[in-house]
Amino acid sequence: MKVAIASDHGGNHIREEIKNLMAEMNIQFEDFGCSGCESVDYPDYALPLAEKVARGDFDKGILICGTGIGMSIAANKVKGIRCALVHDVYSAKLTRQHNDSNVLAMGERVVGPGLAREIAAAWLASEFEEGGRHSNRLRKIKEYEDRSI
């Protein structure tokens, strides 16, 4: 598995925690910033990361900002991205198992470093339960995405 990770200034601390977690889990990852605590614009990080995941350069992506909301909105503008904003472990598992999310968004001001690690670990370890109603629902979303403007 190859994971892209990025944050804006509001997510730097949790980004470092998640990088440490992925190293411990022997997951290959690449960090796309940001490089400091100076204010930056979250779309400048969310959109390029989402494009890399959509192209297949990375299997998954993780985005962190203050609340996770801006990052998730931006990432979901990229065709083929299913970015889930998650602030609990149960949702992290289910968004992989039922929705096949390929990008995880979290908010540093919403979750602390310990919970962020638990969320990311659950999300990274969970697999999509292909078949049945879940695949059918994702197919409908993809069909709409393919024909929409």
C-alpha positions as CSV (number, residue, x, y, z in Angstrom):
1,M,0.0,0.0,0.0
2,K,1.2,3.5,-0.9
3,V,-0.3,6.4,0.9
4,A,-0.1,10.2,0.2
5,I,-0.5,12.5,3.2
6,A,-0.9,16.3,3.5
7,S,-2.2,18.9,5.8
8,D,-2.6,22.7,6.0
9,H,-1.2,24.6,8.9
10,G,-4.1,23.5,11.1
11,G,-3.2,19.8,10.8
12,N,0.6,19.7,11.1
13,H,0.8,18.0,14.5
14,I,-1.6,15.2,13.7
15,R,0.1,14.7,10.3
16,E,3.4,14.0,12.1
17,E,1.6,11.5,14.3
18,I,0.0,9.7,11.3
19,K,3.4,9.6,9.5
20,N,4.9,7.9,12.6
21,L,2.0,5.4,12.7
22,M,2.4,4.5,9.0
23,A,6.2,4.0,9.6
24,E,5.3,1.7,12.5
25,M,2.8,-0.2,10.3
26,N,5.5,-0.5,7.5
27,I,3.2,1.5,5.1
28,Q,5.0,3.3,2.3
29,F,3.9,7.0,2.3
30,E,4.9,10.4,0.9
31,D,4.3,13.7,2.7
32,F,3.1,16.6,0.6
33,G,3.1,19.2,3.2
34,C,2.6,21.8,4.4
35,S,5.9,22.8,5.8
36,G,5.1,25.1,8.7
37,C,2.5,26.7,10.9
38,E,2.1,29.8,8.7
39,S,-1.5,30.1,7.3
40,V,-1.9,28.3,3.9
41,D,-4.9,27.5,1.7
42,Y,-6.2,23.9,2.2
43,P,-7.2,23.5,-1.5
44,D,-3.5,23.9,-2.4
45,Y,-2.8,20.6,-0.6
46,A,-6.1,18.7,-0.9
47,L,-6.6,19.0,-4.6
48,P,-3.1,17.8,-5.7
49,L,-3.2,14.9,-3.2
50,A,-6.7,13.9,-4.5
51,E,-5.5,14.0,-8.1
52,K,-2.6,11.7,-7.3
53,V,-4.9,9.2,-5.7
54,A,-7.4,9.4,-8.5
55,R,-4.6,8.8,-11.1
56,G,-3.5,5.8,-9.2
57,D,-0.1,7.2,-8.1
58,F,-1.2,6.3,-4.6
59,D,-3.6,3.7,-3.2
60,K,-5.0,6.0,-0.5
61,G,-4.6,9.5,0.8
62,I,-4.9,11.2,4.2
63,L,-5.7,14.9,4.6
64,I,-5.7,16.9,7.9
65,C,-6.8,20.5,8.5
66,G,-8.4,22.2,11.5
67,T,-11.8,20.5,11.2
68,G,-11.2,18.3,8.2
69,I,-14.2,19.9,6.5
70,G,-12.4,22.1,4.0
71,M,-10.0,19.3,3.0
72,S,-12.9,16.8,2.5
73,I,-14.9,19.3,0.4
74,A,-11.9,20.1,-1.8
75,A,-10.9,16.5,-2.3
76,N,-14.4,15.3,-3.2
77,K,-14.3,17.7,-6.2
78,V,-11.8,15.4,-7.9
79,K,-13.4,12.8,-10.1
80,G,-12.9,9.3,-8.6
81,I,-12.3,10.5,-5.0
82,R,-14.4,9.2,-2.1
83,C,-13.1,11.3,0.7
84,A,-14.6,10.6,4.1
85,L,-14.4,13.1,7.0
86,V,-14.0,10.9,10.1
87,H,-13.7,11.6,13.8
88,D,-14.3,8.2,15.3
89,V,-13.0,4.7,14.9
90,Y,-16.3,3.1,14.0
91,S,-16.9,5.4,11.1
92,A,-13.3,4.9,9.9
93,K,-13.9,1.2,9.6
94,L,-17.3,1.5,7.9
95,T,-16.2,4.1,5.4
96,R,-13.7,1.6,4.0
97,Q,-15.9,-1.5,4.4
98,H,-19.1,0.0,2.9
99,N,-18.0,3.1,0.9
100,D,-14.5,2.1,-0.3
101,S,-13.3,5.6,0.7
102,N,-9.9,6.3,-0.9
103,V,-9.1,9.5,1.1
104,L,-9.5,10.1,4.8
105,A,-10.0,13.6,6.2
106,M,-9.6,14.5,9.9
107,G,-9.6,17.6,11.9
108,E,-6.8,18.3,14.3
109,R,-9.0,20.7,16.4
110,V,-11.6,18.0,16.6
111,V,-9.5,14.9,17.5
112,G,-6.4,14.6,19.6
113,P,-3.3,12.7,18.5
114,G,-4.2,9.5,20.2
115,L,-7.6,9.2,18.6
116,A,-6.2,10.3,15.3
117,R,-3.8,7.4,15.3
118,E,-6.6,5.0,16.2
119,I,-8.8,6.4,13.4
120,A,-6.0,6.2,10.8
121,A,-5.0,2.7,11.9
122,A,-8.5,1.4,11.6
123,W,-9.0,3.1,8.2
124,L,-5.7,1.8,6.8
125,A,-6.4,-1.7,8.0
126,S,-10.0,-2.0,6.8
127,E,-10.9,-3.4,3.4
128,F,-13.9,-2.8,1.1
129,E,-16.5,-5.5,1.5
130,E,-17.1,-5.9,-2.2
131,G,-20.4,-7.2,-3.5
132,G,-24.0,-6.8,-2.9
133,R,-25.6,-3.5,-2.0
134,H,-22.3,-1.7,-1.4
135,S,-20.9,-2.3,-4.9
136,N,-24.3,-1.4,-6.4
137,R,-24.3,1.9,-4.5
138,L,-20.8,2.9,-5.5
139,R,-21.6,2.0,-9.1
140,K,-24.5,4.4,-9.1
141,I,-22.3,7.2,-7.7
142,K,-19.6,6.5,-10.4
143,E,-22.2,6.5,-13.2
144,Y,-23.5,9.8,-12.0
145,E,-20.0,11.2,-11.7
146,D,-19.2,10.0,-15.2
147,R,-22.2,11.8,-16.8
148,S,-22.3,15.0,-14.7
149,I,-20.9,18.3,-15.7
